[in-house]
Amino acid sequence: MNLSYFYRRANPLKRMAGKPVKQGTLLRISLLLSILVSIPRNLFIFNRIISGEAEYSGMLFADVGFRLLFLTAFSWCVLQLSTNLAYTRVKWHPLMRYLALLLLSIGLMIGVLYLWEFLHYLFFGKNELTSEDLRFLHFRYSILLLVLFFIARILRLQSDQHESLMENERLKHQNLHSELAAIRNQVDPHFLFNSLNSLTSLIRGNEPATLFVKKLSHMYRYILQSSDTELVPLSDELKFLEAYIYLIETRYRDRFSVQVNIDPALYSETIPPLALQILVENAVKHNEISETHPLSVKIYSRGTTLYVENTIKPRTALPDRTGFGLNNLQKRFALIKKTQIAITTEGETFSVALPLKPSP
């Protein structure tokens, strides 16, 4: 993956916030609820007209429409706030979000009722509105607010579930492409290990070359063993990374350096395989490595989070994008570790934070 894209964006991976619920769905639900809530009063008025206690008039029809319009608008505002705005714009703790939603919704209801009374008095006059009608009005809106809260939660859960299913389908599609690529490039591991052993015997007198082949053999064995594993101990990942770093240092010598400072207490924690190697490889792949611009990579821990940092000196000619790299790493951490990696750029330093545990 082209790291320059992440250098330019330099923002942490956002939590999967979910897509907003469609406005058409909210409007249909709002209208349906408004009609249902209005049925008892409308039946009462209809019975009075039938019995002769009240007369049908245009003002009566306008009053029914006025009430229905306000109920629909109020329902849509609450649903819009509780299903979309609160989840796509606000990244608060769930408990804080629910409390804020409750307070905002109650405030919205009070404001709507004040506006309702003002406009009703303006259009229909004070005599058309009794104290009993006002009490039922407040009761009706309170019950509606409670129902809207439950419906909003159901809509949000359905939207999140749909988004999760779509994400799983996309990952399955990516896995199929990866498996196809692996089949096309498959090499018999026994053949390769036998070849490496033969090569070791041929260069036995050359200690640097022998060590290089042993490190390469260790890397390939680790990749094969972890290919069907979602998580590996951090200690195993660091051993693999040590072999990979040796191969890179053999090529670039003093133009490339890696400093590893990780708390040993974290060695028993788990991490997706090749996670650290991907970050070091991308640093090598997308930055200039020369006598005048040596590449320095730091890998350290802070609390239960690993940090991989490197100096930024983008190559003038970048390699082709592969579509994997950091994007794949982000998805693996989100789905397997239930954590979100953070990508930041400060000055000439590019940093990726890998939380080993979900936030409390």
Secondary structure by P-SEA (a helix, b strand, c coil): ccaaaaaaacccccccccccccaaaaaaaaaaaaaaaaaaaaaaaaaaaaaccccccaaaaaaaaaaaaaaaaaaaaaaaaacccccccccccaaaaaaaaaaaaaaaaaaaaaaaaaaaaaccccccccaaaaaaaaaaaaaaaaaaaaaaaaaaaaaaaaaaaaaaaaaaaaaaaaaaaaaaacccaaaaaaaaaaaaaaacccaaaaaaaaaaaaaaaaaaaacccccccaaaaaaaaaaaaaaaaaaccccbbbbbbbcccccccccccaaaaaaaaaaaacccccccbbbbbbbbbcccbbbbbbbbbcccccccccccaaaaaaaaaaccccbbbbbbbcccbbbbbbbccccc
